[in-house]
Amino acid sequence: MQSKGGKVKSSLGSSTRLGRVAIPVGIALAAGLPLLLAGGAGQVGALTPNLPQFPDNLMIFPNRDFITVEGFADHVGQSGKIEVTRPGVGVVGSAIGVVSGGDVAFEVNHPGGICWGEGTGLKVTPDIKAGDVVSLTFGNTQVAATTTLDVAANDAVQTQKTVVVTGRIGDGVDPANMEQRIIEPALVDTLIGKRDVRAVPGGLTPAPKGGYESSLEFDLVKDTFLATYNFVNESDATIAANAGLGERAMAWELTDPDGNRQGMTIAENGEPGGPGMGGCPNGPLQSGPPGPSNSVAVDVKDGIQVNWTPVVAIPGTPAITGYRVTAIADSSINNEQVEIGKRITNPGATSTLLNGIASADYDVYVVSLSDVGETFPAVKVPETAPDRTAPTVSASPAGGSYPVAQHVTLTANEFGSDIYYTLDGTDPIIGDQLSTPEPLHYTGPITIDSPELTTLKFAAFDPSNNPSTIGEAHYYITNDPLPTKTAFTNSTVGVGSVTLNWAPADAGVPGKNIVDYQVNVFDTIGGSAVKTVNTNGVTSALIEGLNGDTQYWFTVSAKSDATSAWGPASDAIALTTQGAVVANAGVDQSGVVRGTTVTLSGAGSSGGTTYTWTQLVTDASVRTVMADGVDKVALTPSGKDAGFTLPFYKFGMSPKALTFELTVTPAEGDSRTDVVVITPRSDTVTVGTGKWKQNDFRISGTGSTNGAIVTVRSADGKTVYGTAAVTAGAWDLRLRNGAAPRTNPGTVHVDSNLGGTAGPFTVTNG
């Protein structure tokens, strides 16, 4: 798989990866800047928790409110949610996209991608700002997050052969993890030979292909940077200074050991914000507030009762200040229609009454109000026929005996109903009128905590003033609470033993404590306990004396100092103990560098007279021993361990994980096996150009690891055109005269001996 951690999209030019640059302290800065600082002393903030790791990445383009999700191939075909979270505010933008399985998993707010709000209820394009955290979630699991870094670039300024770009580098940005670029495709046809020029931290340094030298310097006191470009030709300087695609300030949170740039922010000078494609939602301040939901208009004896559910402002926008309800007459006189309405200044309001009119003669509309205006278009309120049906009211929890105080919720089946209740057994209503003395008006959960019998009676009036029947529930609080149910956490097995851990239980009443836990061990589901262990309040237990290679079931209950009774048992967990013979091949290893020695450790194994390591075919549906060939490695056994050298990649090999099986064989009885997976680290290799003409064949590209050897071959590998080394992030293979292919190869593939592959790539004539 190709490295994608620091790749820059086509709008940014070449994808050459540049690693961390050491900046010598003490270099005098141009333009009056005081000092070139190394590593951003006093500038660097903490990394975002859950920062993506190569080959996965999140790239933020704040000027265009555009996100690129790269990689996440292990989630191909799955729906992932991107969220933009602003500290102290909440989620200000979200979208759900499907992982493609290619280099780019999916993009948000970019042509060919999805809009903000896709698959979510937050239909707004967020105005992404420095400090906003962009995260990716699958289901309920967040797999990656990065913070929008505080960088920006200004317009380029030209003085003869020199072009300078100034900009901002805010707190939390590591100067060593920053680069400045000017993007202009017209530079390809100049001495530059590329569509961009770049400045990396440090003093003036010649460009790898020539044509200019550049430097990138910082003033961390003023939070500024200065990129300087000295061109060989003044005409090239003019093209760069007037670049159509403009100036970029690029920063990233982390450069990993392979040079991958993780958590990238790309600020683009002059790019507008807001929607990136037609039909996508407006920005947060480009539309009025969302309208209230669940609105309904009902004729009552005094007019039209209008009810709705209060709305919450989109995060990052001004708060809702109230509502406006308007009734517009169906008929007109002299092209004029009567309007009757009310403005409500309570953002939590749920209803209003438009007096003296009937819904048959008017259309009713409701809008939300905020400092940016009102809902557009207005929400038309649907009319309902005159209501003759009485509402119903229910209580939750239902009446009964409870060990602790209860918070009882009363709910009417008709939205906008008024609920009344009593706690002394008297009726809250008589006919269609409130009783005397007036009952309590329900506004929220009712606390019932008396040890004496409490009789709760309740009734409701719906918006049409229809009364419900009177409901009744009886509650008795024993004040004898049991501890809560707990659950097992991480638990492990040993030889004839298990180690159990569980979450602390709640005592069930304030001021009381858990004093004991009891673990019950079962050898059959639903049977009697074969063993019981008490822990005196400790939330872990070592259960010994069990049979080896046997499945058991375990539950745990808690007891508090409030009662002598045990609380409910946890859900049972099933574990199988180890026997006298144990095979443990160790933990899986990932990111292993080719050409290095790998140790397979069976140190956790026991009970064998022989320990045998075997390489298996990875991904085989059944156990299959690896046959001799390019994918098989030479294992060197050493007691319980074995070792091998991870080979360099060569076509014919499978650039994927290697699987090894450890077999532990005792003197008597059955053997035991376990497997371990070794995943090599792959570098990045790309193809940028490929041209053929008679007696001249040239193909070039980039690589993420200097010194890697790149092989250019045919699709079947039978023809190898040549090899080249990666130098300064690039490789170039040119064959002339007799060394060049006699005909255009058509398509080629490229392999790095460190595992990266690319292709097929079409070779053009010329």
HELIX and SHEET records of a PDB file:
HELIX    1   1 SER A   10  LEU A   12  5                                   3    
HELIX    2   2 ALA A   30  GLY A   32  5                                   3    
HELIX    3   3 PRO A   62  ARG A   64  5                                   3    
HELIX    4   4 ALA A   73  HIS A   75  5                                   3    
HELIX    5   5 PRO A  175  ASN A  177  5                                   3    
HELIX    6   6 PRO A  185  ASP A  189  5                                   5    
HELIX    7   7 GLU A  234  ALA A  241  1                                   8    
HELIX    8   8 SER A  359  ASP A  361  5                                   3    
HELIX    9   9 ASN A  737  ALA A  739  5                                   3    
SHEET    1   A 7 VAL A 104  VAL A 108  0                                        
SHEET    2   A 7 PHE A  66  GLU A  70 -1                                        
SHEET    3   A 7 ASN A  57  PHE A  61 -1                                        
SHEET    4   A 7 ARG A 261  GLU A 268  1                                        
SHEET    5   A 7 GLY A 246  THR A 255 -1                                        
SHEET    6   A 7 MET A 178  ILE A 183 -1                                        
SHEET    7   A 7 ASP A 196  ALA A 199 -1                                        
SHEET    1   B 4 GLY A  90  VAL A  98  0                                        
SHEET    2   B 4 SER A  79  ARG A  86 -1                                        
SHEET    3   B 4 VAL A 133  PHE A 138 -1                                        
SHEET    4   B 4 THR A 141  THR A 147 -1                                        
SHEET    1   C 3 VAL A 151  ALA A 153  0                                        
SHEET    2   C 3 THR A 162  ILE A 169 -1                                        
SHEET    3   C 3 VAL A 157  THR A 159 -1                                        
SHEET    1   D 5 VAL A 151  ALA A 153  0                                        
SHEET    2   D 5 THR A 162  ILE A 169 -1                                        
SHEET    3   D 5 THR A 224  PHE A 231 -1                                        
SHEET    4   D 5 TYR A 212  ASP A 219 -1                                        
SHEET    5   D 5 GLY A 202  PRO A 206 -1                                        
SHEET    1   E 4 SER A 351  ASN A 355  0                                        
SHEET    2   E 4 GLY A 303  THR A 309 -1                                        
SHEET    3   E 4 SER A 293  VAL A 300 -1                                        
SHEET    4   E 4 GLU A 383  THR A 384  1                                        
SHEET    1   F 4 GLU A 339  ILE A 344  0                                        
SHEET    2   F 4 GLY A 322  ALA A 329 -1                                        
SHEET    3   F 4 TYR A 362  SER A 370 -1                                        
SHEET    4   F 4 GLY A 373  GLU A 374 -1                                        
SHEET    1   G 4 GLU A 339  ILE A 344  0                                        
SHEET    2   G 4 GLY A 322  ALA A 329 -1                                        
SHEET    3   G 4 TYR A 362  SER A 370 -1                                        
SHEET    4   G 4 VAL A 379  VAL A 381 -1                                        
SHEET    1   H 3 VAL A 393  SER A 396  0                                        
SHEET    2   H 3 GLN A 406  ALA A 412 -1                                        
SHEET    3   H 3 ILE A 446  ILE A 448 -1                                        
SHEET    1   I 5 GLY A 400  TYR A 402  0                                        
SHEET    2   I 5 GLY A 471  ILE A 477  1                                        
SHEET    3   I 5 THR A 454  PHE A 461 -1                                        
SHEET    4   I 5 ASP A 418  THR A 422 -1                                        
SHEET    5   I 5 LEU A 440  HIS A 441 -1                                        
SHEET    1   J 2 ILE A 429  ILE A 430  0                                        
SHEET    2   J 2 GLN A 433  LEU A 434 -1                                        
SHEET    1   K 3 THR A 492  GLY A 494  0                                        
SHEET    2   K 3 SER A 497  ASN A 501 -1                                        
SHEET    3   K 3 SER A 540  ILE A 543 -1                                        
SHEET    1   L 4 LYS A 531  ASN A 534  0                                        
SHEET    2   L 4 ILE A 514  PHE A 522 -1                                        
SHEET    3   L 4 GLN A 551  SER A 560 -1                                        
SHEET    4   L 4 ILE A 573  THR A 576 -1                                        
SHEET    1   M 4 GLN A 589  VAL A 592  0                                        
SHEET    2   M 4 ARG A 672  PRO A 680  1                                        
SHEET    3   M 4 LEU A 658  THR A 665 -1                                        
SHEET    4   M 4 THR A 610  LEU A 616 -1                                        
SHEET    1   N 3 THR A 597  LEU A 600  0                                        
SHEET    2   N 3 ASP A 641  THR A 645 -1                                        
SHEET    3   N 3 THR A 636  SER A 638 -1                                        
SHEET    1   O 4 ALA A 730  ARG A 736  0                                        
SHEET    2   O 4 ASP A 696  GLY A 703 -1                                        
SHEET    3   O 4 VAL A 685  LYS A 693 -1                                        
SHEET    4   O 4 THR A 764  ASN A 765  1                                        
SHEET    1   P 4 VAL A 720  ALA A 725  0                                        
SHEET    2   P 4 ILE A 709  ARG A 713 -1                                        
SHEET    3   P 4 THR A 747  SER A 752 -1                                        
SHEET    4   P 4 THR A 757  THR A 762 -1                                        
END                                                                             
